[in-house]
Amino acid sequence: YNNNNIPVAMLFIIPSNIIYKNICNSCGYFYACATLPQYRSNGIMQELIKYAIADCRDKYDYFSLVPANENLFNYYKKILNN
């Protein structure tokens, strides 16, 4: 995501697989989700995650991420439940 051609937020989607009960499922692993501090609390990451999921929905069976700290669990949960 950029503001006047200056990158202010990003995330990477790393193709991976989840194997459960001997069944291999494709997974898009969200990695390095970050927003510059001065641009936080504006919904940018929420927009970016929702765009990434919509754009890749046909490529992956699942999406996953590991929050950098425990405080972010509720943040990501809120985004994914909207």
MODELLER restraints for C-alpha pairs under 7 A, 6 or more apart:
rsr = mdl.restraints
at = mdl.atoms
rsr.add(forms.Gaussian(group=physical.xy_distance, feature=features.Distance(at['CA:1:A'], at['CA:7:A']), mean=5.91, stdev=0.5))
rsr.add(forms.Gaussian(group=physical.xy_distance, feature=features.Distance(at['CA:1:A'], at['CA:8:A']), mean=6.07, stdev=0.5))
rsr.add(forms.Gaussian(group=physical.xy_distance, feature=features.Distance(at['CA:1:A'], at['CA:9:A']), mean=5.13, stdev=0.5))
rsr.add(forms.Gaussian(group=physical.xy_distance, feature=features.Distance(at['CA:1:A'], at['CA:10:A']), mean=6.10, stdev=0.5))
rsr.add(forms.Gaussian(group=physical.xy_distance, feature=features.Distance(at['CA:2:A'], at['CA:8:A']), mean=5.33, stdev=0.5))
rsr.add(forms.Gaussian(group=physical.xy_distance, feature=features.Distance(at['CA:2:A'], at['CA:9:A']), mean=6.82, stdev=0.5))
rsr.add(forms.Gaussian(group=physical.xy_distance, feature=features.Distance(at['CA:8:A'], at['CA:35:A']), mean=5.69, stdev=0.5))
rsr.add(forms.Gaussian(group=physical.xy_distance, feature=features.Distance(at['CA:8:A'], at['CA:36:A']), mean=5.40, stdev=0.5))
rsr.add(forms.Gaussian(group=physical.xy_distance, feature=features.Distance(at['CA:8:A'], at['CA:39:A']), mean=6.89, stdev=0.5))
rsr.add(forms.Gaussian(group=physical.xy_distance, feature=features.Distance(at['CA:9:A'], at['CA:34:A']), mean=5.49, stdev=0.5))
rsr.add(forms.Gaussian(group=physical.xy_distance, feature=features.Distance(at['CA:9:A'], at['CA:35:A']), mean=4.07, stdev=0.5))
rsr.add(forms.Gaussian(group=physical.xy_distance, feature=features.Distance(at['CA:9:A'], at['CA:36:A']), mean=6.31, stdev=0.5))
rsr.add(forms.Gaussian(group=physical.xy_distance, feature=features.Distance(at['CA:9:A'], at['CA:45:A']), mean=6.86, stdev=0.5))
rsr.add(forms.Gaussian(group=physical.xy_distance, feature=features.Distance(at['CA:10:A'], at['CA:33:A']), mean=5.73, stdev=0.5))
rsr.add(forms.Gaussian(group=physical.xy_distance, feature=features.Distance(at['CA:10:A'], at['CA:34:A']), mean=5.51, stdev=0.5))
rsr.add(forms.Gaussian(group=physical.xy_distance, feature=features.Distance(at['CA:10:A'], at['CA:35:A']), mean=6.58, stdev=0.5))
rsr.add(forms.Gaussian(group=physical.xy_distance, feature=features.Distance(at['CA:11:A'], at['CA:30:A']), mean=6.56, stdev=0.5))
rsr.add(forms.Gaussian(group=physical.xy_distance, feature=features.Distance(at['CA:11:A'], at['CA:31:A']), mean=5.95, stdev=0.5))
rsr.add(forms.Gaussian(group=physical.xy_distance, feature=features.Distance(at['CA:11:A'], at['CA:32:A']), mean=5.33, stdev=0.5))
rsr.add(forms.Gaussian(group=physical.xy_distance, feature=features.Distance(at['CA:11:A'], at['CA:33:A']), mean=4.26, stdev=0.5))
rsr.add(forms.Gaussian(group=physical.xy_distance, feature=features.Distance(at['CA:11:A'], at['CA:34:A']), mean=6.50, stdev=0.5))
rsr.add(forms.Gaussian(group=physical.xy_distance, feature=features.Distance(at['CA:12:A'], at['CA:30:A']), mean=5.74, stdev=0.5))
rsr.add(forms.Gaussian(group=physical.xy_distance, feature=features.Distance(at['CA:12:A'], at['CA:31:A']), mean=5.06, stdev=0.5))
rsr.add(forms.Gaussian(group=physical.xy_distance, feature=features.Distance(at['CA:12:A'], at['CA:32:A']), mean=6.16, stdev=0.5))
rsr.add(forms.Gaussian(group=physical.xy_distance, feature=features.Distance(at['CA:13:A'], at['CA:28:A']), mean=5.61, stdev=0.5))
rsr.add(forms.Gaussian(group=physical.xy_distance, feature=features.Distance(at['CA:13:A'], at['CA:29:A']), mean=5.34, stdev=0.5))
rsr.add(forms.Gaussian(group=physical.xy_distance, feature=features.Distance(at['CA:13:A'], at['CA:30:A']), mean=4.75, stdev=0.5))
rsr.add(forms.Gaussian(group=physical.xy_distance, feature=features.Distance(at['CA:13:A'], at['CA:31:A']), mean=6.12, stdev=0.5))
rsr.add(forms.Gaussian(group=physical.xy_distance, feature=features.Distance(at['CA:14:A'], at['CA:28:A']), mean=5.63, stdev=0.5))
rsr.add(forms.Gaussian(group=physical.xy_distance, feature=features.Distance(at['CA:14:A'], at['CA:29:A']), mean=4.98, stdev=0.5))
rsr.add(forms.Gaussian(group=physical.xy_distance, feature=features.Distance(at['CA:14:A'], at['CA:30:A']), mean=6.51, stdev=0.5))
rsr.add(forms.Gaussian(group=physical.xy_distance, feature=features.Distance(at['CA:14:A'], at['CA:31:A']), mean=7.00, stdev=0.5))
rsr.add(forms.Gaussian(group=physical.xy_distance, feature=features.Distance(at['CA:15:A'], at['CA:27:A']), mean=6.06, stdev=0.5))
rsr.add(forms.Gaussian(group=physical.xy_distance, feature=features.Distance(at['CA:15:A'], at['CA:28:A']), mean=4.93, stdev=0.5))
rsr.add(forms.Gaussian(group=physical.xy_distance, feature=features.Distance(at['CA:15:A'], at['CA:29:A']), mean=6.32, stdev=0.5))
rsr.add(forms.Gaussian(group=physical.xy_distance, feature=features.Distance(at['CA:16:A'], at['CA:26:A']), mean=6.08, stdev=0.5))
rsr.add(forms.Gaussian(group=physical.xy_distance, feature=features.Distance(at['CA:16:A'], at['CA:27:A']), mean=5.05, stdev=0.5))
rsr.add(forms.Gaussian(group=physical.xy_distance, feature=features.Distance(at['CA:16:A'], at['CA:28:A']), mean=6.08, stdev=0.5))
rsr.add(forms.Gaussian(group=physical.xy_distance, feature=features.Distance(at['CA:16:A'], at['CA:29:A']), mean=6.66, stdev=0.5))
rsr.add(forms.Gaussian(group=physical.xy_distance, feature=features.Distance(at['CA:17:A'], at['CA:24:A']), mean=6.35, stdev=0.5))
rsr.add(forms.Gaussian(group=physical.xy_distance, feature=features.Distance(at['CA:17:A'], at['CA:25:A']), mean=5.50, stdev=0.5))
rsr.add(forms.Gaussian(group=physical.xy_distance, feature=features.Distance(at['CA:17:A'], at['CA:26:A']), mean=4.56, stdev=0.5))
rsr.add(forms.Gaussian(group=physical.xy_distance, feature=features.Distance(at['CA:17:A'], at['CA:27:A']), mean=5.08, stdev=0.5))
rsr.add(forms.Gaussian(group=physical.xy_distance, feature=features.Distance(at['CA:18:A'], at['CA:24:A']), mean=5.76, stdev=0.5))
rsr.add(forms.Gaussian(group=physical.xy_distance, feature=features.Distance(at['CA:18:A'], at['CA:25:A']), mean=5.19, stdev=0.5))
rsr.add(forms.Gaussian(group=physical.xy_distance, feature=features.Distance(at['CA:18:A'], at['CA:26:A']), mean=6.34, stdev=0.5))
rsr.add(forms.Gaussian(group=physical.xy_distance, feature=features.Distance(at['CA:18:A'], at['CA:27:A']), mean=6.38, stdev=0.5))
rsr.add(forms.Gaussian(group=physical.xy_distance, feature=features.Distance(at['CA:19:A'], at['CA:25:A']), mean=6.18, stdev=0.5))
rsr.add(forms.Gaussian(group=physical.xy_distance, feature=features.Distance(at['CA:25:A'], at['CA:61:A']), mean=6.00, stdev=0.5))
rsr.add(forms.Gaussian(group=physical.xy_distance, feature=features.Distance(at['CA:26:A'], at['CA:60:A']), mean=4.98, stdev=0.5))
rsr.add(forms.Gaussian(group=physical.xy_distance, feature=features.Distance(at['CA:26:A'], at['CA:61:A']), mean=5.19, stdev=0.5))
rsr.add(forms.Gaussian(group=physical.xy_distance, feature=features.Distance(at['CA:26:A'], at['CA:62:A']), mean=6.42, stdev=0.5))
rsr.add(forms.Gaussian(group=physical.xy_distance, feature=features.Distance(at['CA:27:A'], at['CA:60:A']), mean=5.18, stdev=0.5))
rsr.add(forms.Gaussian(group=physical.xy_distance, feature=features.Distance(at['CA:27:A'], at['CA:61:A']), mean=5.86, stdev=0.5))
rsr.add(forms.Gaussian(group=physical.xy_distance, feature=features.Distance(at['CA:27:A'], at['CA:62:A']), mean=4.66, stdev=0.5))
rsr.add(forms.Gaussian(group=physical.xy_distance, feature=features.Distance(at['CA:27:A'], at['CA:63:A']), mean=5.27, stdev=0.5))
rsr.add(forms.Gaussian(group=physical.xy_distance, feature=features.Distance(at['CA:27:A'], at['CA:64:A']), mean=6.99, stdev=0.5))
rsr.add(forms.Gaussian(group=physical.xy_distance, feature=features.Distance(at['CA:28:A'], at['CA:60:A']), mean=6.01, stdev=0.5))
rsr.add(forms.Gaussian(group=physical.xy_distance, feature=features.Distance(at['CA:28:A'], at['CA:62:A']), mean=6.37, stdev=0.5))
rsr.add(forms.Gaussian(group=physical.xy_distance, feature=features.Distance(at['CA:28:A'], at['CA:63:A']), mean=4.66, stdev=0.5))
rsr.add(forms.Gaussian(group=physical.xy_distance, feature=features.Distance(at['CA:28:A'], at['CA:64:A']), mean=6.37, stdev=0.5))
rsr.add(forms.Gaussian(group=physical.xy_distance, feature=features.Distance(at['CA:29:A'], at['CA:63:A']), mean=5.74, stdev=0.5))
rsr.add(forms.Gaussian(group=physical.xy_distance, feature=features.Distance(at['CA:29:A'], at['CA:64:A']), mean=4.86, stdev=0.5))
rsr.add(forms.Gaussian(group=physical.xy_distance, feature=features.Distance(at['CA:29:A'], at['CA:65:A']), mean=5.66, stdev=0.5))
rsr.add(forms.Gaussian(group=physical.xy_distance, feature=features.Distance(at['CA:30:A'], at['CA:64:A']), mean=6.04, stdev=0.5))
rsr.add(forms.Gaussian(group=physical.xy_distance, feature=features.Distance(at['CA:30:A'], at['CA:65:A']), mean=4.99, stdev=0.5))
rsr.add(forms.Gaussian(group=physical.xy_distance, feature=features.Distance(at['CA:31:A'], at['CA:65:A']), mean=6.61, stdev=0.5))
rsr.add(forms.Gaussian(group=physical.xy_distance, feature=features.Distance(at['CA:35:A'], at['CA:45:A']), mean=6.95, stdev=0.5))
rsr.add(forms.Gaussian(group=physical.xy_distance, feature=features.Distance(at['CA:46:A'], at['CA:79:A']), mean=5.90, stdev=0.5))
rsr.add(forms.Gaussian(group=physical.xy_distance, feature=features.Distance(at['CA:67:A'], at['CA:73:A']), mean=6.22, stdev=0.5))
